[in-house]
Amino acid sequence: MSFSIRLTDEERALAESYARLHSYSLSEAFKRALFEKIEDEYDVALGQDAYDEYLSSGRQSRPIDKLWEECGL
């Protein structure tokens, strides 16, 4: 699949500079950026789901020094 996007001259220059810096083609730079963004947003959603689950469980956190104490550290 291929697609096109419209960029200003400044945007294109910045994208090309970034691609060159990382030794990517322009299309590879955009592809990597897209999938990195998708992965980041997925990670945030997973983290939020885990946090919501923690809050709804009623469990409480405790200071790390208490855990170290229990472990004899």
Predicted model as a PDB file, atoms N, CA, C, CB and O in Angstrom, pLDDT in the B-factor column:
MODEL        1                                                                  
ATOM      1  N   MET A   1       0.847  -1.176   0.000  1.00 86.00           N  
ATOM      2  CA  MET A   1       0.000   0.000   0.000  1.00 86.00           C  
ATOM      3  C   MET A   1       0.889   1.234   0.000  1.00 86.00           C  
ATOM      4  CB  MET A   1      -0.962   0.001   1.219  1.00 86.00           C  
ATOM      5  O   MET A   1       1.911   1.271   0.686  1.00 86.00           O  
ATOM      6  N   SER A   2       0.512   2.209  -0.744  1.00 88.00           N  
ATOM      7  CA  SER A   2       1.250   3.464  -0.728  1.00 88.00           C  
ATOM      8  C   SER A   2       0.257   4.604  -0.560  1.00 88.00           C  
ATOM      9  CB  SER A   2       2.092   3.642  -2.025  1.00 88.00           C  
ATOM     10  O   SER A   2      -0.928   4.466  -0.860  1.00 88.00           O  
ATOM     11  N   PHE A   3       0.757   5.717  -0.081  1.00 88.00           N  
ATOM     12  CA  PHE A   3      -0.086   6.893   0.072  1.00 88.00           C  
ATOM     13  C   PHE A   3       0.792   8.123  -0.053  1.00 88.00           C  
ATOM     14  CB  PHE A   3      -0.844   6.879   1.432  1.00 88.00           C  
ATOM     15  O   PHE A   3       2.020   8.031  -0.039  1.00 88.00           O  
ATOM     16  N   SER A   4       0.164   9.249  -0.171  1.00 92.00           N  
ATOM     17  CA  SER A   4       0.932  10.494  -0.266  1.00 92.00           C  
ATOM     18  C   SER A   4       0.420  11.469   0.782  1.00 92.00           C  
ATOM     19  CB  SER A   4       0.831  11.114  -1.693  1.00 92.00           C  
ATOM     20  O   SER A   4      -0.743  11.431   1.183  1.00 92.00           O  
ATOM     21  N   ILE A   5       1.312  12.335   1.208  1.00 94.00           N  
ATOM     22  CA  ILE A   5       0.931  13.394   2.146  1.00 94.00           C  
ATOM     23  C   ILE A   5       1.487  14.710   1.616  1.00 94.00           C  
ATOM     24  CB  ILE A   5       1.461  13.098   3.601  1.00 94.00           C  
ATOM     25  O   ILE A   5       2.495  14.737   0.909  1.00 94.00           O  
ATOM     26  N   ARG A   6       0.828  15.774   1.961  1.00 97.00           N  
ATOM     27  CA  ARG A   6       1.286  17.092   1.538  1.00 97.00           C  
ATOM     28  C   ARG A   6       2.084  17.711   2.680  1.00 97.00           C  
ATOM     29  CB  ARG A   6       0.085  18.008   1.128  1.00 97.00           C  
ATOM     30  O   ARG A   6       1.631  17.738   3.824  1.00 97.00           O  
ATOM     31  N   LEU A   7       3.260  18.200   2.362  1.00 97.00           N  
ATOM     32  CA  LEU A   7       4.129  18.852   3.336  1.00 97.00           C  
ATOM     33  C   LEU A   7       4.526  20.221   2.815  1.00 97.00           C  
ATOM     34  CB  LEU A   7       5.382  17.992   3.631  1.00 97.00           C  
ATOM     35  O   LEU A   7       4.674  20.430   1.610  1.00 97.00           O  
ATOM     36  N   THR A   8       4.695  21.138   3.738  1.00 98.00           N  
ATOM     37  CA  THR A   8       5.268  22.424   3.343  1.00 98.00           C  
ATOM     38  C   THR A   8       6.744  22.185   3.037  1.00 98.00           C  
ATOM     39  CB  THR A   8       5.080  23.521   4.470  1.00 98.00           C  
ATOM     40  O   THR A   8       7.284  21.122   3.344  1.00 98.00           O  
ATOM     41  N   ASP A   9       7.376  23.154   2.445  1.00 98.00           N  
ATOM     42  CA  ASP A   9       8.808  23.028   2.160  1.00 98.00           C  
ATOM     43  C   ASP A   9       9.594  22.832   3.459  1.00 98.00           C  
ATOM     44  CB  ASP A   9       9.324  24.277   1.402  1.00 98.00           C  
ATOM     45  O   ASP A   9      10.535  22.040   3.505  1.00 98.00           O  
ATOM     46  N   GLU A  10       9.208  23.549   4.506  1.00 98.00           N  
ATOM     47  CA  GLU A  10       9.882  23.421   5.809  1.00 98.00           C  
ATOM     48  C   GLU A  10       9.692  22.022   6.389  1.00 98.00           C  
ATOM     49  CB  GLU A  10       9.348  24.478   6.800  1.00 98.00           C  
ATOM     50  O   GLU A  10      10.643  21.415   6.882  1.00 98.00           O  
ATOM     51  N   GLU A  11       8.466  21.515   6.329  1.00 98.00           N  
ATOM     52  CA  GLU A  11       8.191  20.176   6.857  1.00 98.00           C  
ATOM     53  C   GLU A  11       8.986  19.122   6.090  1.00 98.00           C  
ATOM     54  CB  GLU A  11       6.683  19.864   6.783  1.00 98.00           C  
ATOM     55  O   GLU A  11       9.546  18.200   6.683  1.00 98.00           O  
ATOM     56  N   ARG A  12       9.029  19.267   4.793  1.00 97.00           N  
ATOM     57  CA  ARG A  12       9.767  18.297   3.979  1.00 97.00           C  
ATOM     58  C   ARG A  12      11.260  18.339   4.298  1.00 97.00           C  
ATOM     59  CB  ARG A  12       9.539  18.570   2.481  1.00 97.00           C  
ATOM     60  O   ARG A  12      11.903  17.296   4.416  1.00 97.00           O  
ATOM     61  N   ALA A  13      11.806  19.540   4.437  1.00 98.00           N  
ATOM     62  CA  ALA A  13      13.222  19.681   4.763  1.00 98.00           C  
ATOM     63  C   ALA A  13      13.526  19.045   6.123  1.00 98.00           C  
ATOM     64  CB  ALA A  13      13.630  21.169   4.763  1.00 98.00           C  
ATOM     65  O   ALA A  13      14.541  18.367   6.282  1.00 98.00           O  
ATOM     66  N   LEU A  14      12.656  19.262   7.087  1.00 98.00           N  
ATOM     67  CA  LEU A  14      12.852  18.674   8.412  1.00 98.00           C  
ATOM     68  C   LEU A  14      12.779  17.150   8.345  1.00 98.00           C  
ATOM     69  CB  LEU A  14      11.802  19.211   9.400  1.00 98.00           C  
ATOM     70  O   LEU A  14      13.610  16.463   8.938  1.00 98.00           O  
ATOM     71  N   ALA A  15      11.795  16.623   7.629  1.00 97.00           N  
ATOM     72  CA  ALA A  15      11.639  15.175   7.496  1.00 97.00           C  
ATOM     73  C   ALA A  15      12.834  14.560   6.781  1.00 97.00           C  
ATOM     74  CB  ALA A  15      10.348  14.842   6.742  1.00 97.00           C  
ATOM     75  O   ALA A  15      13.328  13.508   7.186  1.00 97.00           O  
ATOM     76  N   GLU A  16      13.295  15.205   5.730  1.00 97.00           N  
ATOM     77  CA  GLU A  16      14.452  14.692   4.999  1.00 97.00           C  
ATOM     78  C   GLU A  16      15.716  14.732   5.860  1.00 97.00           C  
ATOM     79  CB  GLU A  16      14.667  15.498   3.715  1.00 97.00           C  
ATOM     80  O   GLU A  16      16.536  13.815   5.811  1.00 97.00           O  
ATOM     81  N   SER A  17      15.864  15.782   6.636  1.00 98.00           N  
ATOM     82  CA  SER A  17      17.014  15.905   7.531  1.00 98.00           C  
ATOM     83  C   SER A  17      17.003  14.792   8.578  1.00 98.00           C  
ATOM     84  CB  SER A  17      17.016  17.285   8.219  1.00 98.00           C  
ATOM     85  O   SER A  17      18.032  14.178   8.862  1.00 98.00           O  
ATOM     86  N   TYR A  18      15.829  14.546   9.142  1.00 97.00           N  
ATOM     87  CA  TYR A  18      15.682  13.477  10.136  1.00 97.00           C  
ATOM     88  C   TYR A  18      16.015  12.123   9.515  1.00 97.00           C  
ATOM     89  CB  TYR A  18      14.246  13.463  10.713  1.00 97.00           C  
ATOM     90  O   TYR A  18      16.746  11.328  10.106  1.00 97.00           O  
ATOM     91  N   ALA A  19      15.486  11.865   8.340  1.00 97.00           N  
ATOM     92  CA  ALA A  19      15.726  10.586   7.652  1.00 97.00           C  
ATOM     93  C   ALA A  19      17.214  10.401   7.368  1.00 97.00           C  
ATOM     94  CB  ALA A  19      14.920  10.516   6.330  1.00 97.00           C  
ATOM     95  O   ALA A  19      17.769   9.324   7.589  1.00 97.00           O  
ATOM     96  N   ARG A  20      17.848  11.451   6.882  1.00 97.00           N  
ATOM     97  CA  ARG A  20      19.289  11.379   6.586  1.00 97.00           C  
ATOM     98  C   ARG A  20      20.093  11.120   7.856  1.00 97.00           C  
ATOM     99  CB  ARG A  20      19.772  12.683   5.916  1.00 97.00           C  
ATOM    100  O   ARG A  20      21.022  10.313   7.856  1.00 97.00           O  
ATOM    101  N   LEU A  21      19.731  11.808   8.937  1.00 97.00           N  
ATOM    102  CA  LEU A  21      20.421  11.662  10.222  1.00 97.00           C  
ATOM    103  C   LEU A  21      20.425  10.214  10.699  1.00 97.00           C  
ATOM    104  CB  LEU A  21      19.766  12.550  11.275  1.00 97.00           C  
ATOM    105  O   LEU A  21      21.401   9.750  11.287  1.00 97.00           O  
ATOM    106  N   HIS A  22      19.328   9.506  10.443  1.00 97.00           N  
ATOM    107  CA  HIS A  22      19.180   8.115  10.900  1.00 97.00           C  
ATOM    108  C   HIS A  22      19.422   7.094   9.783  1.00 97.00           C  
ATOM    109  CB  HIS A  22      17.789   7.910  11.479  1.00 97.00           C  
ATOM    110  O   HIS A  22      19.187   5.898   9.959  1.00 97.00           O  
ATOM    111  N   SER A  23      19.885   7.575   8.657  1.00 97.00           N  
ATOM    112  CA  SER A  23      20.166   6.711   7.494  1.00 97.00           C  
ATOM    113  C   SER A  23      18.930   5.933   7.042  1.00 97.00           C  
ATOM    114  CB  SER A  23      21.293   5.729   7.828  1.00 97.00           C  
ATOM    115  O   SER A  23      19.019   4.752   6.704  1.00 97.00           O  
ATOM    116  N   TYR A  24      17.789   6.598   7.039  1.00 98.00           N  
ATOM    117  CA  TYR A  24      16.534   6.028   6.554  1.00 98.00           C  
ATOM    118  C   TYR A  24      16.165   6.711   5.244  1.00 98.00           C  
ATOM    119  CB  TYR A  24      15.392   6.187   7.608  1.00 98.00           C  
ATOM    120  O   TYR A  24      16.573   7.840   4.971  1.00 98.00           O  
ATOM    121  N   SER A  25      15.398   6.009   4.459  1.00 96.00           N  
ATOM    122  CA  SER A  25      14.744   6.689   3.344  1.00 96.00           C  
ATOM    123  C   SER A  25      13.615   7.522   3.959  1.00 96.00           C  
ATOM    124  CB  SER A  25      14.199   5.658   2.248  1.00 96.00           C  
ATOM    125  O   SER A  25      13.227   7.312   5.108  1.00 96.00           O  
ATOM    126  N   LEU A  26      13.106   8.452   3.188  1.00 96.00           N  
ATOM    127  CA  LEU A  26      12.019   9.286   3.690  1.00 96.00           C  
ATOM    128  C   LEU A  26      10.803   8.432   4.034  1.00 96.00           C  
ATOM    129  CB  LEU A  26      11.643  10.360   2.658  1.00 96.00           C  
ATOM    130  O   LEU A  26      10.162   8.646   5.062  1.00 96.00           O  
ATOM    131  N   SER A  27      10.487   7.467   3.176  1.00 95.00           N  
ATOM    132  CA  SER A  27       9.316   6.617   3.449  1.00 95.00           C  
ATOM    133  C   SER A  27       9.545   5.760   4.701  1.00 95.00           C  
ATOM    134  CB  SER A  27       9.011   5.706   2.229  1.00 95.00           C  
ATOM    135  O   SER A  27       8.619   5.548   5.483  1.00 95.00           O  
ATOM    136  N   GLU A  28      10.772   5.271   4.892  1.00 96.00           N  
ATOM    137  CA  GLU A  28      11.071   4.469   6.093  1.00 96.00           C  
ATOM    138  C   GLU A  28      10.969   5.325   7.346  1.00 96.00           C  
ATOM    139  CB  GLU A  28      12.481   3.840   5.996  1.00 96.00           C  
ATOM    140  O   GLU A  28      10.500   4.848   8.379  1.00 96.00           O  
ATOM    141  N   ALA A  29      11.396   6.571   7.275  1.00 97.00           N  
ATOM    142  CA  ALA A  29      11.300   7.467   8.430  1.00 97.00           C  
ATOM    143  C   ALA A  29       9.840   7.683   8.824  1.00 97.00           C  
ATOM    144  CB  ALA A  29      11.973   8.821   8.122  1.00 97.00           C  
ATOM    145  O   ALA A  29       9.496   7.630  10.005  1.00 97.00           O  
ATOM    146  N   PHE A  30       8.980   7.927   7.827  1.00 97.00           N  
ATOM    147  CA  PHE A  30       7.559   8.114   8.121  1.00 97.00           C  
ATOM    148  C   PHE A  30       6.938   6.831   8.665  1.00 97.00           C  
ATOM    149  CB  PHE A  30       6.809   8.569   6.865  1.00 97.00           C  
ATOM    150  O   PHE A  30       6.147   6.874   9.608  1.00 97.00           O  
ATOM    151  N   LYS A  31       7.289   5.706   8.081  1.00 97.00           N  
ATOM    152  CA  LYS A  31       6.742   4.424   8.527  1.00 97.00           C  
ATOM    153  C   LYS A  31       7.143   4.147   9.978  1.00 97.00           C  
ATOM    154  CB  LYS A  31       7.227   3.279   7.609  1.00 97.00           C  
ATOM    155  O   LYS A  31       6.307   3.756  10.793  1.00 97.00           O  
ATOM    156  N   ARG A  32       8.419   4.349  10.295  1.00 97.00           N  
ATOM    157  CA  ARG A  32       8.882   4.127  11.664  1.00 97.00           C  
ATOM    158  C   ARG A  32       8.193   5.072  12.643  1.00 97.00           C  
ATOM    159  CB  ARG A  32      10.398   4.302  11.747  1.00 97.00           C  
ATOM    160  O   ARG A  32       7.787   4.659  13.729  1.00 97.00           O  
ATOM    161  N   ALA A  33       8.063   6.337  12.259  1.00 96.00           N  
ATOM    162  CA  ALA A  33       7.415   7.317  13.127  1.00 96.00           C  
ATOM    163  C   ALA A  33       5.960   6.941  13.394  1.00 96.00           C  
ATOM    164  CB  ALA A  33       7.490   8.713  12.503  1.00 96.00           C  
ATOM    165  O   ALA A  33       5.481   7.044  14.523  1.00 96.00           O  
ATOM    166  N   LEU A  34       5.265   6.506  12.352  1.00 96.00           N  
ATOM    167  CA  LEU A  34       3.869   6.120  12.498  1.00 96.00           C  
ATOM    168  C   LEU A  34       3.718   4.952  13.472  1.00 96.00           C  
ATOM    169  CB  LEU A  34       3.277   5.752  11.138  1.00 96.00           C  
ATOM    170  O   LEU A  34       2.898   5.003  14.388  1.00 96.00           O  
ATOM    171  N   PHE A  35       4.515   3.897  13.267  1.00 98.00           N  
ATOM    172  CA  PHE A  35       4.358   2.730  14.114  1.00 98.00           C  
ATOM    173  C   PHE A  35       4.870   2.962  15.532  1.00 98.00           C  
ATOM    174  CB  PHE A  35       5.072   1.560  13.501  1.00 98.00           C  
ATOM    175  O   PHE A  35       4.378   2.343  16.476  1.00 98.00           O  
ATOM    176  N   GLU A  36       5.846   3.843  15.691  1.00 97.00           N  
ATOM    177  CA  GLU A  36       6.298   4.193  17.033  1.00 97.00           C  
ATOM    178  C   GLU A  36       5.190   4.932  17.781  1.00 97.00           C  
ATOM    179  CB  GLU A  36       7.578   5.055  16.970  1.00 97.00           C  
ATOM    180  O   GLU A  36       4.964   4.685  18.965  1.00 97.00           O  
ATOM    181  N   LYS A  37       4.507   5.831  17.093  1.00 98.00           N  
ATOM    182  CA  LYS A  37       3.394   6.558  17.699  1.00 98.00           C  
ATOM    183  C   LYS A  37       2.269   5.597  18.089  1.00 98.00           C  
ATOM    184  CB  LYS A  37       2.866   7.635  16.733  1.00 98.00           C  
ATOM    185  O   LYS A  37       1.705   5.706  19.178  1.00 98.00           O  
ATOM    186  N   ILE A  38       1.951   4.668  17.207  1.00 98.00           N  
ATOM    187  CA  ILE A  38       0.909   3.679  17.510  1.00 98.00           C  
ATOM    188  C   ILE A  38       1.309   2.861  18.732  1.00 98.00           C  
ATOM    189  CB  ILE A  38       0.661   2.746  16.294  1.00 98.00           C  
ATOM    190  O   ILE A  38       0.489   2.637  19.622  1.00 98.00           O  
ATOM    191  N   GLU A  39       2.558   2.416  18.783  1.00 98.00           N  
ATOM    192  CA  GLU A  39       3.042   1.623  19.917  1.00 98.00           C  
ATOM    193  C   GLU A  39       2.991   2.432  21.211  1.00 98.00           C  
ATOM    194  CB  GLU A  39       4.477   1.133  19.658  1.00 98.00           C  
ATOM    195  O   GLU A  39       2.579   1.912  22.248  1.00 98.00           O  
ATOM    196  N   ASP A  40       3.402   3.689  21.162  1.00 98.00           N  
ATOM    197  CA  ASP A  40       3.361   4.535  22.354  1.00 98.00           C  
ATOM    198  C   ASP A  40       1.940   4.692  22.882  1.00 98.00           C  
ATOM    199  CB  ASP A  40       3.955   5.904  22.048  1.00 98.00           C  
ATOM    200  O   ASP A  40       1.701   4.581  24.084  1.00 98.00           O  
ATOM    201  N   GLU A  41       1.003   4.950  21.982  1.00 98.00           N  
ATOM    202  CA  GLU A  41      -0.381   5.117  22.415  1.00 98.00           C  
ATOM    203  C   GLU A  41      -0.962   3.815  22.959  1.00 98.00           C  
ATOM    204  CB  GLU A  41      -1.235   5.625  21.260  1.00 98.00           C  
ATOM    205  O   GLU A  41      -1.749   3.836  23.905  1.00 98.00           O  
ATOM    206  N   TYR A  42      -0.586   2.696  22.376  1.00 98.00           N  
ATOM    207  CA  TYR A  42      -1.029   1.392  22.872  1.00 98.00           C  
ATOM    208  C   TYR A  42      -0.478   1.160  24.280  1.00 98.00           C  
ATOM    209  CB  TYR A  42      -0.576   0.254  21.914  1.00 98.00           C  
ATOM    210  O   TYR A  42      -1.202   0.695  25.161  1.00 98.00           O  
ATOM    211  N   ASP A  43       0.806   1.482  24.495  1.00 98.00           N  
ATOM    212  CA  ASP A  43       1.412   1.324  25.816  1.00 98.00           C  
ATOM    213  C   ASP A  43       0.724   2.189  26.860  1.00 98.00           C  
ATOM    214  CB  ASP A  43       2.891   1.665  25.760  1.00 98.00           C  
ATOM    215  O   ASP A  43       0.517   1.754  27.994  1.00 98.00           O  
ATOM    216  N   VAL A  44       0.368   3.414  26.481  1.00 98.00           N  
ATOM    217  CA  VAL A  44      -0.340   4.306  27.402  1.00 98.00           C  
ATOM    218  C   VAL A  44      -1.701   3.712  27.759  1.00 98.00           C  
ATOM    219  CB  VAL A  44      -0.511   5.716  26.780  1.00 98.00           C  
ATOM    220  O   VAL A  44      -2.108   3.739  28.921  1.00 98.00           O  
ATOM    221  N   ALA A  45      -2.400   3.179  26.769  1.00 98.00           N  
ATOM    222  CA  ALA A  45      -3.716   2.582  27.017  1.00 98.00           C  
ATOM    223  C   ALA A  45      -3.602   1.366  27.935  1.00 98.00           C  
ATOM    224  CB  ALA A  45      -4.382   2.180  25.690  1.00 98.00           C  
ATOM    225  O   ALA A  45      -4.417   1.195  28.842  1.00 98.00           O  
ATOM    226  N   LEU A  46      -2.593   0.521  27.705  1.00 98.00           N  
ATOM    227  CA  LEU A  46      -2.384  -0.637  28.583  1.00 98.00           C  
ATOM    228  C   LEU A  46      -2.076  -0.199  30.009  1.00 98.00           C  
ATOM    229  CB  LEU A  46      -1.245  -1.516  28.050  1.00 98.00           C  
ATOM    230  O   LEU A  46      -2.594  -0.766  30.971  1.00 98.00           O  
ATOM    231  N   GLY A  47      -1.236   0.804  30.130  1.00 98.00           N  
ATOM    232  CA  GLY A  47      -0.892   1.323  31.454  1.00 98.00           C  
ATOM    233  C   GLY A  47      -2.104   1.880  32.172  1.00 98.00           C  
ATOM    234  O   GLY A  47      -2.287   1.658  33.369  1.00 98.00           O  
ATOM    235  N   GLN A  48      -2.933   2.607  31.431  1.00 98.00           N  
ATOM    236  CA  GLN A  48      -4.140   3.164  32.039  1.00 98.00           C  
ATOM    237  C   GLN A  48      -5.090   2.057  32.472  1.00 98.00           C  
ATOM    238  CB  GLN A  48      -4.845   4.112  31.063  1.00 98.00           C  
ATOM    239  O   GLN A  48      -5.677   2.132  33.552  1.00 98.00           O  
ATOM    240  N   ASP A  49      -5.249   1.028  31.639  1.00 98.00           N  
ATOM    241  CA  ASP A  49      -6.100  -0.109  32.009  1.00 98.00           C  
ATOM    242  C   ASP A  49      -5.584  -0.784  33.276  1.00 98.00           C  
ATOM    243  CB  ASP A  49      -6.167  -1.130  30.856  1.00 98.00           C  
ATOM    244  O   ASP A  49      -6.370  -1.123  34.162  1.00 98.00           O  
ATOM    245  N   ALA A  50      -4.269  -0.982  33.369  1.00 96.00           N  
ATOM    246  CA  ALA A  50      -3.684  -1.618  34.560  1.00 96.00           C  
ATOM    247  C   ALA A  50      -3.892  -0.746  35.787  1.00 96.00           C  
ATOM    248  CB  ALA A  50      -2.179  -1.890  34.353  1.00 96.00           C  
ATOM    249  O   ALA A  50      -4.201  -1.252  36.866  1.00 96.00           O  
ATOM    250  N   TYR A  51      -3.723   0.564  35.629  1.00 95.00           N  
ATOM    251  CA  TYR A  51      -3.918   1.471  36.760  1.00 95.00           C  
ATOM    252  C   TYR A  51      -5.381   1.477  37.208  1.00 95.00           C  
ATOM    253  CB  TYR A  51      -3.470   2.898  36.388  1.00 95.00           C  
ATOM    254  O   TYR A  51      -5.669   1.453  38.405  1.00 95.00           O  
ATOM    255  N   ASP A  52      -6.299   1.510  36.247  1.00 96.00           N  
ATOM    256  CA  ASP A  52      -7.727   1.464  36.589  1.00 96.00           C  
ATOM    257  C   ASP A  52      -8.066   0.167  37.322  1.00 96.00           C  
ATOM    258  CB  ASP A  52      -8.593   1.597  35.317  1.00 96.00           C  
ATOM    259  O   ASP A  52      -8.835   0.175  38.283  1.00 96.00           O  
ATOM    260  N   GLU A  53      -7.492  -0.942  36.867  1.00 96.00           N  
ATOM    261  CA  GLU A  53      -7.709  -2.227  37.527  1.00 96.00           C  
ATOM    262  C   GLU A  53      -7.170  -2.195  38.957  1.00 96.00           C  
ATOM    263  CB  GLU A  53      -7.042  -3.362  36.730  1.00 96.00           C  
ATOM    264  O   GLU A  53      -7.813  -2.699  39.879  1.00 96.00           O  
ATOM    265  N   TYR A  54      -5.997  -1.605  39.137  1.00 94.00           N  
ATOM    266  CA  TYR A  54      -5.408  -1.471  40.479  1.00 94.00           C  
ATOM    267  C   TYR A  54      -6.320  -0.648  41.386  1.00 94.00           C  
ATOM    268  CB  TYR A  54      -4.007  -0.815  40.397  1.00 94.00           C  
ATOM    269  O   TYR A  54      -6.583  -1.031  42.526  1.00 94.00           O  
ATOM    270  N   LEU A  55      -6.798   0.482  40.872  1.00 94.00           N  
ATOM    271  CA  LEU A  55      -7.667   1.336  41.693  1.00 94.00           C  
ATOM    272  C   LEU A  55      -8.960   0.625  42.070  1.00 94.00           C  
ATOM    273  CB  LEU A  55      -7.989   2.634  40.952  1.00 94.00           C  
ATOM    274  O   LEU A  55      -9.418   0.734  43.207  1.00 94.00           O  
ATOM    275  N   SER A  56      -9.550  -0.101  41.129  1.00 96.00           N  
ATOM    276  CA  SER A  56     -10.823  -0.773  41.406  1.00 96.00           C  
ATOM    277  C   SER A  56     -10.651  -1.993  42.302  1.00 96.00           C  
ATOM    278  CB  SER A  56     -11.485  -1.189  40.106  1.00 96.00           C  
ATOM    279  O   SER A  56     -11.626  -2.468  42.882  1.00 96.00           O  
ATOM    280  N   SER A  57      -9.422  -2.512  42.428  1.00 95.00           N  
ATOM    281  CA  SER A  57      -9.195  -3.688  43.268  1.00 95.00           C  
ATOM    282  C   SER A  57      -9.226  -3.359  44.752  1.00 95.00           C  
ATOM    283  CB  SER A  57      -7.870  -4.323  42.921  1.00 95.00           C  
ATOM    284  O   SER A  57      -9.420  -4.244  45.586  1.00 95.00           O  
ATOM    285  N   GLY A  58      -9.037  -2.094  45.080  1.00 91.00           N  
ATOM    286  CA  GLY A  58      -9.030  -1.697  46.483  1.00 91.00           C  
ATOM    287  C   GLY A  58      -7.697  -1.926  47.172  1.00 91.00           C  
ATOM    288  O   GLY A  58      -7.534  -1.568  48.339  1.00 91.00           O  
ATOM    289  N   ARG A  59      -6.745  -2.517  46.468  1.00 90.00           N  
ATOM    290  CA  ARG A  59      -5.427  -2.729  47.060  1.00 90.00           C  
ATOM    291  C   ARG A  59      -4.754  -1.388  47.300  1.00 90.00           C  
ATOM    292  CB  ARG A  59      -4.551  -3.623  46.154  1.00 90.00           C  
ATOM    293  O   ARG A  59      -5.070  -0.390  46.653  1.00 90.00           O  
ATOM    294  N   GLN A  60      -3.828  -1.386  48.234  1.00 88.00           N  
ATOM    295  CA  GLN A  60      -3.118  -0.158  48.559  1.00 88.00           C  
ATOM    296  C   GLN A  60      -1.622  -0.383  48.394  1.00 88.00           C  
ATOM    297  CB  GLN A  60      -3.447   0.310  49.998  1.00 88.00           C  
ATOM    298  O   GLN A  60      -1.105  -1.466  48.664  1.00 88.00           O  
ATOM    299  N   SER A  61      -0.954   0.643  47.953  1.00 88.00           N  
ATOM    300  CA  SER A  61       0.504   0.550  47.839  1.00 88.00           C  
ATOM    301  C   SER A  61       1.122   0.820  49.208  1.00 88.00           C  
ATOM    302  CB  SER A  61       1.055   1.555  46.770  1.00 88.00           C  
ATOM    303  O   SER A  61       0.446   1.240  50.148  1.00 88.00           O  
ATOM    304  N   ARG A  62       2.408   0.568  49.290  1.00 89.00           N  
ATOM    305  CA  ARG A  62       3.112   0.835  50.537  1.00 89.00           C  
ATOM    306  C   ARG A  62       4.513   1.323  50.206  1.00 89.00           C  
ATOM    307  CB  ARG A  62       3.162  -0.431  51.443  1.00 89.00           C  
ATOM    308  O   ARG A  62       4.998   1.114  49.094  1.00 89.00           O  
ATOM    309  N   PRO A  63       5.153   1.959  51.144  1.00 93.00           N  
ATOM    310  CA  PRO A  63       6.501   2.468  50.887  1.00 93.00           C  
ATOM    311  C   PRO A  63       7.475   1.328  50.571  1.00 93.00           C  
ATOM    312  CB  PRO A  63       7.004   3.271  52.096  1.00 93.00           C  
ATOM    313  O   PRO A  63       7.358   0.234  51.122  1.00 93.00           O  
ATOM    314  N   ILE A  64       8.424   1.592  49.692  1.00 94.00           N  
ATOM    315  CA  ILE A  64       9.386   0.574  49.271  1.00 94.00           C  
ATOM    316  C   ILE A  64      10.232   0.090  50.437  1.00 94.00           C  
ATOM    317  CB  ILE A  64      10.285   1.119  48.172  1.00 94.00           C  
ATOM    318  O   ILE A  64      10.652  -1.067  50.452  1.00 94.00           O  
ATOM    319  N   ASP A  65      10.491   0.952  51.413  1.00 93.00           N  
ATOM    320  CA  ASP A  65      11.321   0.522  52.552  1.00 93.00           C  
ATOM    321  C   ASP A  65      10.648  -0.586  53.355  1.00 93.00           C  
ATOM    322  CB  ASP A  65      11.623   1.713  53.469  1.00 93.00           C  
ATOM    323  O   ASP A  65      11.333  -1.379  54.001  1.00 93.00           O  
ATOM    324  N   LYS A  66       9.329  -0.654  53.326  1.00 92.00           N  
ATOM    325  CA  LYS A  66       8.620  -1.749  54.002  1.00 92.00           C  
ATOM    326  C   LYS A  66       8.888  -3.069  53.284  1.00 92.00           C  
ATOM    327  CB  LYS A  66       7.095  -1.466  54.058  1.00 92.00           C  
ATOM    328  O   LYS A  66       9.093  -4.093  53.936  1.00 92.00           O  
ATOM    329  N   LEU A  67       8.889  -3.059  51.972  1.00 91.00           N  
ATOM    330  CA  LEU A  67       9.198  -4.257  51.205  1.00 91.00           C  
ATOM    331  C   LEU A  67      10.629  -4.692  51.464  1.00 91.00           C  
ATOM    332  CB  LEU A  67       8.976  -4.016  49.709  1.00 91.00           C  
ATOM    333  O   LEU A  67      10.888  -5.874  51.687  1.00 91.00           O  
ATOM    334  N   TRP A  68      11.557  -3.752  51.437  1.00 93.00           N  
ATOM    335  CA  TRP A  68      12.965  -4.068  51.702  1.00 93.00           C  
ATOM    336  C   TRP A  68      13.125  -4.685  53.092  1.00 93.00           C  
ATOM    337  CB  TRP A  68      13.839  -2.798  51.578  1.00 93.00           C  
ATOM    338  O   TRP A  68      13.904  -5.618  53.289  1.00 93.00           O  
ATOM    339  N   GLU A  69      12.386  -4.152  54.030  1.00 93.00           N  
ATOM    340  CA  GLU A  69      12.420  -4.666  55.414  1.00 93.00           C  
ATOM    341  C   GLU A  69      11.955  -6.123  55.438  1.00 93.00           C  
ATOM    342  CB  GLU A  69      11.522  -3.793  56.357  1.00 93.00           C  
ATOM    343  O   GLU A  69      12.590  -6.969  56.068  1.00 93.00           O  
ATOM    344  N   GLU A  70      10.850  -6.416  54.754  1.00 92.00           N  
ATOM    345  CA  GLU A  70      10.327  -7.769  54.691  1.00 92.00           C  
ATOM    346  C   GLU A  70      11.299  -8.734  54.014  1.00 92.00           C  
ATOM    347  CB  GLU A  70       9.005  -7.775  53.962  1.00 92.00           C  
ATOM    348  O   GLU A  70      11.358  -9.915  54.355  1.00 92.00           O  
ATOM    349  N   CYS A  71      12.058  -8.215  53.053  1.00 94.00           N  
ATOM    350  CA  CYS A  71      13.015  -9.033  52.320  1.00 94.00           C  
ATOM    351  C   CYS A  71      14.375  -9.097  53.004  1.00 94.00           C  
ATOM    352  CB  CYS A  71      13.177  -8.501  50.922  1.00 94.00           C  
ATOM    353  O   CYS A  71      15.292  -9.757  52.515  1.00 94.00           O  
ATOM    354  N   GLY A  72      14.502  -8.411  54.131  1.00 92.00           N  
ATOM    355  CA  GLY A  72      15.764  -8.420  54.864  1.00 92.00           C  
ATOM    356  C   GLY A  72      16.864  -7.624  54.184  1.00 92.00           C  
ATOM    357  O   GLY A  72      18.045  -7.938  54.330  1.00 92.00           O  
ATOM    358  N   LEU A  73      16.486  -6.608  53.452  1.00 88.00           N  
ATOM    359  CA  LEU A  73      17.489  -5.791  52.741  1.00 88.00           C  
ATOM    360  C   LEU A  73      17.752  -4.490  53.463  1.00 88.00           C  
ATOM    361  CB  LEU A  73      17.033  -5.499  51.313  1.00 88.00           C  
ATOM    362  O   LEU A  73      18.564  -3.685  53.007  1.00 88.00           O  
TER     363      LEU A  73                                                      
ENDMDL                                                                          
END                                                                             
